[in-house]
Amino acid sequence: MAKINHISNPEDIERLLVELFAKKEYNSELDFYETILNISKNLETNEKVGSFSQIKYGVIFNEKITGKGGFLLDSRNRSLLKKYVERYKQLIEESKYFNLNFTHTSAEKVVSQMEEAHYFDTQSKKETKAEQNGFQLYNKQSKERDPKEKEELIEEIRKLRSELLNDLEFSAHLAAIDKVLDAKSTKITKKFKEYIFDPDVVDFLSFLGKSDLSFAKRELIYSYLVDSGDSFTIFINQTAAAYKAIEGLVHRVRADESSVWHKAVDEFNSRFRVPFIVSVSNEEKDKVLLNGLKLQSLEYWFCSICGADANRICEHKKEEMVQVSERNLTGGNENSILSQGERRAFYLLNIIFEIKYRKENKIPTIFVIDDIADSFDYQNKYAIAEYLKEISDTSFFRSIILTHNFDFFRTLKQRLEIKAPEEEGDWYFLAEKRGDQICLVSQKDTNIIDPFEFRGQDSCFFIYQNCNRDLS
């Protein structure tokens, strides 16, 4: 993929290829692998790929040139460029020495390369590219260097360049382009100005004028890949192997998480008192992305028979309900068909899934639960207590539960039935602010009869559950 580094950095390349060839947003490496494999298949059937591999993607396709308000997005500028390209090609074809493969720019590069190779300092008798295109650099009979040949060559190139640039029609087109680019003057536009004399770029601009930008971008990248030869073939083989491995992993994870979602949804429907039920969609088209993995989406069914009555668990069949969107369930207060407490119960569904997923995969976890009772309707507080009980019964889960609600504290103390060994210390506390100190008062063996004795005090009940001294 080295050729594509013409674009930017590797992250940009992955995102660009997915958005350009797959025409979708980049979500994960899996998208990138799929795109690369599809590109490879397209190249096998696409025999006509332009030779544009020497063109730098970033010089042509950037915010100033092809972005919003960019040079090439203006139809007038594209018309100017089209006229410039047509006249440029015509002058090159009419030239005695130049052609589209060897322009004045190419000749100047040849002189520079000859100097670097100490051509003018040696008795080399090799015929150069310039000579092949008509330049007489030395006396072919004597094969001796003419001391003035370098100056003569440079002067010849200067004259030919002058003839090209002094053409009235050509110079008018070039001046018009210069004027627009100078108004947007940046390093990028200056580079583009220099670039449009390159024969490869001129050819590409001609191609660009006949196609949309996305198509031109794809063709340029195709040319990079074709030019990379065996390197791209090796990369494709590696990509295919990686894709197969990752796809297998995704299928396994999807199956595991799908099973957990079904359990979480069943538990939510059975425990919580809300006027709707949740089901897991079985439609492939309804699968959604979670961290780059395709998972089942959820369906929400509102019970019009129960209405807003959340005092009992809905026992009506799905056929008697109306399917609604998550937006209608949880939208703003004026739009939502659920009460605030019911909406909070709905959001708890994700937490239920997370707990079950961690439990099935035996992931050690510390949960910090802060005043959770105040977030739900009275009827659903006891469903919360059931989940906290489930956490307390799991050996690799730890939890720290805080609440200002005395009734909820007493319910948990009775429901969780946590017995702390003497050597572990107390696990139930009342946190009180006394002066400038926070004091933890043991509630392990204390039955608080009058909660109003704490009224007006800055106090909080604190349960340190299933946590030994070493939490590592």
N, C-alpha and C positions, 0 to 999 in steps of 0.2 A: 504493500500500500504506500510505499515511499513516494510514488509519483503524485499521489493525491495530497501529499503534504503541500502542494502548490496552494491548497485551499486555505488551511489554517492549522489548528491543532487537532489531535486525534478525536477529541470529544465532538468538535464541530463537524468533523467528517462523518461520524456515525449518525449524528442527528440529521445532517444535510442529506445523506444518502437515503435514509428512511423517508424523510418528508418529500424528497424529490422523486424517488422511484416507486415507493410503496404508497405515496400520497396519503400519509397518516402521521399522527404525532408519534415521536420517539418516546417509548416508555421503558424499554429495557434492552439489554444486549441481545435478547432473543429476537427482537424486531430487526436489529442490525444484521444478525446472521441470516434471517429469512430473506431480507432484502438483497444481501450479497449473493445468495444462492440463486435468486430470481434474476439478478443482473447477469450472472454467468450463463443461465439458460438463454436469456435474450441475446447475448453475444454470439452464442452458437448458431442462432438463426439469422442474425443481422450481419450480413457480409459487407455492407457498405458503411463503414465507420470512417469518418474523416481523419486526416492526419494532422491533428491539432495539439499533439502532446507537448509541444514546446511552449504553448500559451499558458500563462499563469492565470488560473481561475480568478484569484483575488483582484487582479488588475482590471478585469472586465466586469465581473459580477461582484459589486460592492454597493454600499448605500449611496454613494455619490454618482455612480454610473447607472446602476440598474435598480436601485432602491426607490422608495417613495420620493417622487420629485426629482429622480435621477436623470442624468443626461439622456440615456437611451429610452426612457419611458415617454419622452416628448416626441410625438410623431414628426414635428418639424425638424428636430435634431436627427432623427433616424433618416429622414429624407435627405438632409445635408450629407450625412455619412454615406448614404447610398450613392449620391452623385460623386462624392469624393472618391469612393472605392472604384466606381466605374471609370472615371477619368484616369485614376492612378494606373489601373490595369491597362487601359488603352495606351498611355504614354510608355509604360514599360514594354508592352508588346511592340511598339513602334521603334523602340530604342535599338541602336546598332549593337550595343554590348549587353544590355540588361534583358532579363526575362523574369518571370514571376518567381523563379527559383534562385535568381542571382540579381539582386537590386543594388542600388548605390549603398544601402545599409550593409548588405552582404560584403560588398567590395571593401568598405571601410573596416569591417571585421577581419577580412583577409589580411589587410595591411598590418593590423594590430597583431594578428597571429604570426605573421611572417617576422615581425620585429621580435616577438617573444621567442621565436625559434632561431633567432640570429641568422635569418635567411640572408639578409643583406651583408653579413660579415663572413659568409662562407662561399665555397665554390660549388655549392649544391647544383646539380644539373636536373633535378626533378621538376617536371612541369607542374605548375600550381593550378588551383581552381580558377584563378583569375585569367591565366594564360589559356586555359581550356575555353574560356568565354570571350577570347579575342584580344587580350592585352599582350603586347610585345614587351617583355620585361628585359630581354637581353638579346644580343646578336646570336641567333640560333646556329649560325655557321661556326663561329669561334667558341661558343658556349662560355664566353667570359662575361663576368659581371660588368655592367656599366655603372660607374660610381654614382651617376645621377639618376639611376633607374627608380629609386625610392621616391625622389622628389617628382619625377615625371609621372609615376604611378599616382601619387597623391593629387597632383595637378589635374591629371586626366579624370580622376573620380570627381574632383571638385567641379570641373566643367560639366560633366554629365549630370551631376546633382543640380547644378545651377540651371541647366536646360530644363530639367524636370520641374523645379520649383518656380521657374520664371514663366511657365505656361500660364497664361492669364486665367483660363477657366479653372485649372487645377488650383492655382494660388487663391482664387476667389472662394472656392469651396473650403480650402484649408483655413483661410482667414475667418470665415464664418464660424467654423468649428472652434477655432482658437478663441474667438470672442465669447462664445458660450462657456467654454471650459474655464477661461480666465475669470469669468464672473463667479464661478464656483471654486475658485483656486484653492486647492489643497495638495498635499503630497500625492494623493490618489489621482486627482485629475491631471497633475503634471506628468505622472507616470503614464497615464493613459495617452496623453498627447505624444509622448516619446514613442509609445508602443504602436501607434497606428501607422508608423512607417515600416514596421516589421512585415515582411511578405506573408508570413504565416498568419499574423493578426489580420492583415487586409483580407486574406482569403476567408478567415473565420467571420469577419464582419460582414462580408458578402453573404455568407451562409446565414448569419444572424438576421440579416434583413429579410430573409425569406421564411423565417420560422419564428415561433413564439419563444420567449425567454426560457421557459422550463425545458422545452425540447432542445434548445441550444446548450443548456447546462448539462443535460443528460448526454448529448453527443460528445461534449468536451470530456466528460468523465469516462465515457466509453473509450475514447481515444487514449486516455491515460492508461487504462487497464489493458488495452490491446498492446500498447507499446511496452508494457512491463513484462510481457511474454511469460516465461516459466515462473517468474516470481508470483504472478497472479494465480497460476495453476496450482502452485504449492499452497498459496493462501486459501484457495477455494477448498482444497482437500482438507486442510486443517479446520476450516470453518464448518464443513459438512460433519466432521467428526465431533466438533464441539457442540454443534446444533443438536445432533442426535442425542448426545449425553444430557444436555440441558433439557431438551424436550421430554426425555424420559423422567427426569427429576420433577419437572413441572407437572406431569400427569400424576405422579405419585403424590405430590403435595396437594394437587387439586382434589384428588380422591379423599385424602385424609381430611382436608379442611372442609370439604363438602359434607362429610360424615359428621364433623363437629358442628357445622352450621345447623344441620337437621336436628341434632340433639339440643342445641341451644334454643332453637326456635320452638321445639316441642315443650321444653321446660318453661320458656317464657309464656307460651300460650296457656299452660296448665297452672302456673303460679300467680300470674299477674291479673288483676281485675281491671281490664280495659275494654272499651266497646269495639275492639277490632281483633282480628287474628292475623298472624304472620305465617306465610308459607315460603318455601324455597322454590324458585322457578326452575323448571326442568328444561326450559328452552335454551338451546345453544346460543341463539341470537341475544338472549338476555344476560349472558355472562358478562361480568364486569371485571375490570382490572384492579388488582390489589397488589401493590409492590411489583407490578409487571406480570403477575400471574392471573390467568383467567379463572374466575370463581363464579358460583351461582349468585344471581341477584335475588332480591327478596320481593315478594308480592304482599300487599296490604289489603285486607278485606274488612270493610267497616260494616258493623251490624246495625242496620237501620231499625231493627226490631227492638234491640236493647237501647238504641239511641245513646244518649250520653250517660246512661246509668252504668256506673262502674262498680256498683255494690256487690256484684256477683260475677263469677266467671261465665263468659258467654258460652252457651251450649248449643247455639244454632249452627246449622250446617253451612258450609261455604256457599252452597247454591242459593241460600237465602240472603246472602250478603252482596254488597257492592264493592268492586275493586276500586281502590283509590290510590293516588300517587303519594309518595313520601312527602312531597311538597304540601299536599292538602292536609296530610296528617299533622305535619310539624311546622307549617308556615307561620307567619306572623299572628299575633293574638287575634286580629280581626278576621283572619282567614282560616285558622286552624279549627278542625272539628274536635280537637282534644283539649282537655283542660291542661293547665300548666303541669300539674302532677302527673297526668297521663303521658304528656310529652317527655317528661323526665324518665318515666318507666320505659318508654320507647327507646330512648338513648341508651338505657342500661343493657339493651340487647347486645350491643357490641362488647360490653364488658363481660357479659355472660359467656359470649363466644371466646373471648380472650382467656378467661379463667379456665374454661373447659379445654381449650387448645393447650394451655400450659400444663394442665393436669394430665392430659393424655400423653403428652410428650415429656412429662416428668422434669419440667423446668423449674429449678429453685427460684422462688420469687418472694419478695417482701412487699406486702400491700399496705399502703398508708391510707386509711379511710377517715375522712374528716367531715363530721356532721352530716353524714349521708341521710339520716332520718328526716331532716328538714327539707329534703329535696323531693319527697314523694307524698302522695295522698296517704291518709291514715291506713286505708285498707292494704296498701302495698308495702308498708313498713315491715310487716312480718315476712313477706317474701324476701326482703333484704336480709332479715335475720337468718333465713334459711341458707342463703348464700354465704353468709359469714360463718355459719355453722359448718358448711361444706369446706370452707377454707381451713377452719380450725381442726377438722378431722384429717387433713392432708399433711403428711409428715414433712414434705419439702416446701410447704407454704408457711410463711410467717406474716403476721399482721399487727399493725398498730392502729387501734380504733379510738378516735376522739369524738366526743359529743357533748353538747351543752344540754341535751334533752335527758332529764332524769328518768322519765318513763322508758325511753329506749335503752338507757344504760342498765336499768333493772331487768328489762326483758332479755338483753344480751347476757347478763350475768347468770340468769336462770337458764336460758336456752343453750348457751355454749357449754355450760357445765365444765369449765376448765379447772382442773385440779393441779395446782402448782406444787411441785415437790419443795420441801422445806429448804433444801440447799439452793434452789433456784430463786428463792425470794418471792415477793408478792407480784401478782400480775394485774391487780385491780387497784386503781388509784383515783383519788380526787386531787386535781391540780388546783391549788389556790395561790392567789397573789397576796402575799403578806408584806406590806411595806415595799421594799425594793427587791424582794425575793419571790421565787416561784417554789412552792412547797408541794411535794407529792405525799398525800396522806393515804396510807394503805386502807383499802376497802375489802381486803380479802375475806376477813371474818366479820365484817360489819354489815348489819342490816339497817339501812337508812330508812327510818320510818317517816320522818317529816322532811320532805325535800325543801319546804319553805324556809328551813333554817339557813339555806344557802342564798336566799333571795337577797339581791342587792350586793352580793359578793361577786368578785371577778373570779369565777370558778369554772372548771371544766372537768368532766369525767374522762378517765383515761384507762384503756384496757391494753395491756402489753401482752398479747396473746401468742402462745406457742413459740416464744422467743427465749432461747437460752442465752447465756452470757456471751457466747461466741457465735456471732451471726455469719461467720465465714462459711 
